[in-house]
């Protein structure tokens, strides 16, 4: 039996124990779902463990906000999806629906905390745990106007944490775990479970003849694509023929188009736009390096997807990237003002680039969604057992 089969067997065994304890229906609360136009790594992460729970016999309902063009209800990969409320009203509407049981009964709850908490410690009396992908920190100024940004930061770092001290927390990043411990969460309450890499991602074509950088993400302020353009432009002065291909779409596209026009960069910068993942895999495979100038990440899924295609990373030295990239081994991490130098070093040193690529590929092969889902299921089982023991003590 191979490692993947072992992990699948463990997951099914754990779900069997959860079912035996009387937990059959699980509600998963999240800001967005996988089909949302703004979906990213958090939504991919949620889909992977929910589909595996459904396959193992749990009834899963995924509650998210409405999205234009998407139906209010749907079934995806065996679990139910309910989309109601705006990006902001989804929080009170969902809590009200859970308290009045409008979405039906549930036996356990998973809260995915993306900046704004759902407050489950206050109103949920069933087995539950919370998934935190990252502490937003400097992202607040990127996503909200200044007065609201300060409120968001205060809510995330000061007001909400005391209510979650007794809540099990799962995070995909060891470095995010350290940040959470710094906010006062107990080490025994926070579990880091690595993200996986879909085995779909692998090398599909030969490298481009010219030095090529790929960057893949939603074109949103937190990804700092204008900064990446400046960095790549600086590196190009020392790397003849350097090209940058940006994969993704989003609100900052007009800003990037304006930069390209102003700097007459049409001959070396390509805004590829959104592509199906078959084309994304090709983009990773053809590139010499994958780059990210993000201000904050929970993990950096594009970096490990590219690693699975044998493409090393050059990225900002931030919390999530420190988990997806082993600095100096599978890629290079640096502050923004040093990224151009690091890009030049990697792009102009074939032997070093080959070593980084080989190590990136080796590490990516150890990151599976089966292992990730199994780690999350262990936490589900633990909170179910803990709640069962509490119920037994109260009955006495």
C-alpha positions in Angstrom: 0.0 0.0 0.0 1.5 3.4 -1.0 1.5 6.5 1.2 -1.5 8.0 -0.5 -3.5 4.9 0.1 -2.4 4.9 3.8 -3.6 8.5 4.2 -6.9 7.7 2.5 -7.4 4.7 4.8 -6.6 6.8 7.9 -9.0 9.5 6.8 -11.8 7.0 6.3 -11.0 5.4 9.6 -11.2 8.7 11.4 -14.5 9.7 9.7 -15.8 6.3 10.7 -15.0 7.1 14.4 -16.7 10.5 14.0 -19.8 8.9 12.6 -19.8 6.3 15.4 -19.8 9.2 17.8 -23.0 10.5 16.3 -21.6 13.2 14.1 -23.0 12.9 10.6 -23.8 16.4 9.3 -21.1 19.1 9.3 -21.6 22.7 8.4 -18.6 24.6 7.0 -18.8 28.4 7.0 -16.7 30.4 4.6 -16.7 33.9 3.0 -16.6 32.5 -0.5 -16.7 29.1 -2.3 -14.7 27.5 -5.0 -16.9 28.7 -7.9 -16.8 32.4 -6.8 -15.0 34.6 -9.3 -12.8 35.8 -6.4 -11.9 32.3 -5.2 -8.3 31.6 -4.2 -6.2 29.3 -2.2 -8.5 29.2 0.8 -11.4 28.0 -1.3 -9.3 25.3 -3.0 -8.2 24.2 0.5 -11.8 23.9 1.7 -13.0 22.0 -1.4 -10.3 19.4 -0.9 -11.2 18.4 2.6 -15.0 18.7 2.1 -15.0 16.5 -1.0 -13.0 13.9 0.9 -15.3 14.1 3.9 -18.3 13.6 1.6 -16.7 10.6 -0.1 -16.0 9.1 3.4 -19.7 9.4 4.4 -20.2 12.7 6.1 -23.0 15.0 5.0 -21.4 18.4 4.4 -23.1 21.8 3.8 -20.9 24.7 2.7 -22.4 28.1 3.6 -21.0 31.1 1.8 -22.0 34.5 0.3 -23.9 35.0 -2.9 -21.9 35.6 -6.1 -23.1 37.1 -9.3 -24.1 34.5 -11.9 -24.1 31.6 -9.5 -27.2 29.8 -8.2 -28.3 30.2 -4.6 -27.8 26.4 -4.0 -25.7 23.8 -5.7 -24.0 20.5 -5.2 -20.3 20.2 -5.8 -18.1 17.1 -5.4 -20.8 15.5 -3.2 -21.4 18.3 -0.7 -24.1 21.0 -0.7 -23.4 24.7 -1.3 -25.7 27.5 -0.1 -24.9 31.0 -1.2 -26.9 33.8 0.5 -26.1 37.3 1.6 -23.5 39.9 0.5 -19.8 39.8 1.4 -20.7 41.5 4.6 -24.3 40.5 5.4 -23.4 36.8 5.0 -22.0 36.8 8.5 -25.1 37.9 10.5 -27.4 36.1 8.1 -25.5 32.8 8.5 -25.4 33.1 12.3 -29.1 33.8 12.4 -29.8 30.8 10.1 -27.8 28.5 12.3 -29.5 29.7 15.5 -33.0 29.2 13.9 -31.9 25.9 12.1 -33.1 27.2 8.8 -30.3 25.3 7.1 -31.2 22.1 8.9 -29.6 20.4 11.8 -25.9 19.9 12.1 -23.6 17.9 14.4 -20.3 19.7 14.0 -19.2 23.1 12.7 -16.1 24.3 10.8 -15.5 28.0 10.7 -13.1 29.4 8.1 -11.9 32.7 9.5 -10.8 35.0 6.7 -10.2 38.3 8.6 -13.8 38.6 9.9 -14.7 35.9 12.4 -18.1 34.1 12.6 -18.1 34.2 16.4 -18.9 30.5 16.7 -17.5 30.3 20.3 -20.4 32.5 21.4 -23.3 30.7 19.7 -22.3 27.2 18.8 -22.5 24.4 21.4 -21.5 21.5 19.1 -18.1 20.2 18.3 -16.3 22.8 16.2 -13.0 24.1 15.1 -11.7 27.1 13.2 -9.4 27.3 10.1 -7.2 30.4 9.9 -5.1 30.7 6.8 -3.2 33.8 7.8 -3.2 36.9 10.0 -4.1 39.8 7.7 -1.7 42.3 9.2 -0.7 44.8 6.4 -3.4 43.4 4.1 -6.1 45.5 5.9 -4.9 48.7 4.2 -5.0 46.9 0.9 -8.6 45.7 1.2 -10.4 48.4 3.2 -10.3 52.2 3.4 -8.2 53.5 6.3 -10.9 53.8 9.1 -12.3 50.4 8.4 -8.8 48.9 8.0 -8.0 49.8 11.6 -11.3 48.3 12.8 -10.6 45.1 10.9 -7.1 44.8 12.4 -8.4 45.5 15.9 -11.1 42.9 15.5 -8.7 40.3 14.2 -5.9 40.8 16.7 -7.5 42.1 19.8 -11.3 41.8 20.1 -11.9 38.3 18.6 -9.0 36.2 19.9 -10.1 36.1 23.6 -13.3 34.4 22.5 -11.3 31.8 20.7 -8.8 30.8 23.4 -10.6 27.4 23.9 -11.1 26.8 20.2 -9.0 24.4 18.2 -7.4 26.3 15.3 -6.0 24.7 12.1 -3.6 26.7 9.9 -1.8 25.5 6.8 1.3 27.4 7.7 3.8 26.9 10.5 4.8 30.5 10.3 1.1 31.5 10.7 0.9 29.3 13.7 3.8 31.3 15.2 1.8 34.5 14.6 -1.3 33.1 16.3 0.8 32.0 19.3 2.0 35.7 19.4 -1.7 36.7 19.6 -2.1 34.7 22.8 -3.4 31.3 21.4 -2.1 28.3 23.4 0.4 26.1 21.5 -1.8 23.0 22.3 -4.7 24.7 20.5 -3.1 25.5 17.2 -2.3 22.8 14.7 -0.3 23.5 11.4 -1.3 21.1 8.6 0.5 21.7 5.3 -1.5 22.5 2.2 -1.3 19.9 -0.6 -0.5 20.1 -4.3 -2.8 18.6 -6.8 -1.0 15.8 -8.6 -2.4 17.3 -11.8 0.5 19.7 -11.7 3.6 18.4 -13.4 6.0 19.4 -16.1 4.3 19.4 -19.5 6.7 21.2 -21.8 10.3 22.4 -22.2 11.5 25.6 -20.7 11.3 28.8 -22.8 14.5 29.7 -24.6 14.3 33.2 -23.0 14.5 33.9 -19.3 10.8 33.7 -18.3 9.1 34.6 -15.0 5.5 33.6 -14.3 3.3 35.1 -11.7 -0.2 33.6 -11.1 -2.8 35.1 -8.8 -5.9 37.3 -8.7 -5.0 40.8 -9.8 -5.8 42.3 -6.4 -3.9 44.9 -4.3 -2.6 42.4 -1.8 -0.7 40.7 -4.5 1.3 43.9 -5.3 1.6 43.3 -9.0 2.7 46.9 -9.7 5.6 46.3 -7.4 6.4 43.0 -9.2 6.5 44.9 -12.5 9.0 47.3 -11.0 11.1 44.5 -9.7 11.1 42.6 -13.0 11.9 45.8 -14.9 14.9 46.3 -12.7 16.1 42.7 -13.1 15.6 43.0 -16.9 18.3 45.7 -17.0 20.8 42.9 -16.1 19.1 39.9 -17.7 18.8 40.4 -21.5 15.6 39.0 -22.9 13.8 38.7 -19.6 10.0 38.2 -20.0 7.2 38.3 -17.4 3.9 36.5 -17.8 1.1 37.4 -15.4 -1.7 34.8 -15.2 -5.0 35.9 -13.6 -7.6 38.6 -13.7 -9.0 41.1 -11.2 -9.6 44.7 -10.4 -6.0 45.9 -10.8 -5.8 44.9 -14.5 -6.3 48.5 -15.7 -3.5 49.7 -13.4 -1.1 47.0 -14.8 -2.2 47.9 -18.4 -1.4 51.5 -17.7 2.0 50.6 -16.3 2.9 48.5 -19.4 1.8 51.3 -21.7 3.7 54.0 -19.8 6.9 51.9 -19.7 6.5 50.6 -23.3 6.8 47.1 -21.9 4.4 45.3 -24.3 7.4 43.4 -25.8 8.3 41.7 -22.5 5.3 41.8 -20.2 2.2 39.7 -21.0 -1.1 39.9 -19.1 -2.3 36.4 -19.9 -5.6 36.7 -18.0 -7.5 33.9 -16.6 -6.7 30.5 -18.0 -8.0 26.9 -17.4 -5.7 25.0 -15.2 -4.4 22.9 -18.2 -2.9 26.2 -19.5 -1.8 27.3 -16.1 0.2 24.1 -15.8 1.9 24.9 -19.1 2.7 28.4 -17.9 4.4 27.0 -14.8 6.3 24.4 -16.9 7.7 26.9 -19.4 8.8 29.5 -16.9 12.3 29.6 -15.4 11.0 30.9 -12.1 7.7 31.7 -10.4 7.5 35.0 -8.6 5.3 36.6 -6.0 5.5 40.1 -4.4 2.5 39.5 -2.1 2.3 41.5 1.1 0.7 38.5 2.9 -0.3 35.0 2.2 -1.7 32.0 4.1 0.5 29.6 2.1 1.3 30.6 -1.5 -0.4 27.9 -3.4 0.9 29.1 -6.8 4.4 28.6 -5.6 3.9 25.0 -4.7 1.9 24.3 -7.9 4.8 25.6 -9.9 7.3 23.6 -7.7 5.4 20.5 -8.8 6.2 21.5 -12.4 9.9 21.8 -11.4 9.9 25.6 -11.3 11.6 27.3 -8.3 10.3 30.5 -6.7 11.6 33.9 -6.0 9.2 35.6 -3.6 8.7 38.1 -0.8 9.9 36.9 2.6 6.5 36.9 4.3 4.7 34.5 6.6 2.9 32.2 4.2 5.8 32.1 1.7 8.1 30.8 4.4 6.0 27.6 4.5 5.5 27.1 0.8 9.2 27.9 -0.1 12.2 26.6 1.8 14.5 29.6 1.5 17.7 28.7 -0.4 16.5 25.1 -1.1 13.3 25.2 -3.2 13.5 28.9 -4.0 14.6 32.2 -2.6 12.8 34.6 -0.3 13.8 38.2 0.0 12.4 41.6 1.1 11.0 43.6 -1.9 14.1 45.8 -2.2 16.3 42.7 -2.8 14.0 40.7 -5.0 15.4 42.1 -8.3 18.9 41.0 -7.2 17.7 37.6 -6.2 15.9 37.2 -9.6 19.1 38.1 -11.4 21.1 35.6 -9.5 18.7 32.7 -10.1 18.1 33.6 -13.8 21.8 33.9 -14.6 23.0 30.8 -12.8 21.8 27.7 -14.5 23.4 25.2 -12.1 21.8 26.9 -9.1 18.5 27.1 -10.8 18.6 23.4 -11.6 19.4 22.6 -8.0 16.5 24.8 -6.8 14.1 23.2 -9.3 15.0 19.7 -8.4 14.6 20.4 -4.7 11.3 22.2 -5.4 10.0 19.2 -7.3 11.1 16.7 -4.6 9.3 18.7 -1.9 6.2 19.2 -3.9 5.8 15.5 -4.2 5.6 15.2 -0.4 2.7 17.7 -0.3 -0.6 15.9 -1.0 -4.2 16.9 -0.4 -4.9 13.5 1.0 -2.3 14.2 3.8 -3.8 17.7 4.3 -7.4 16.5 4.6 -6.3 13.7 6.9 -4.6 16.2 9.2 -7.7 18.3 9.3 -9.9 15.2 9.9 -7.7 14.3 12.9 -8.6 17.7 14.5 -12.3 17.0 13.7 -12.1 13.7 15.5 -10.3 15.2 18.4 -12.9 17.9 19.0 -15.7 15.4 18.6 -14.1 13.1 21.3 -13.5 16.1 23.6 -17.1 17.3 23.3 -18.3 13.7 23.9 -16.3 13.5 27.1 -17.7 16.8 28.3 -21.2 15.7 27.6 -20.6 12.5 29.6 -19.2 14.4 32.6 -22.2 16.8 32.6 -24.5 13.8 32.5 -23.0 12.4 35.6 
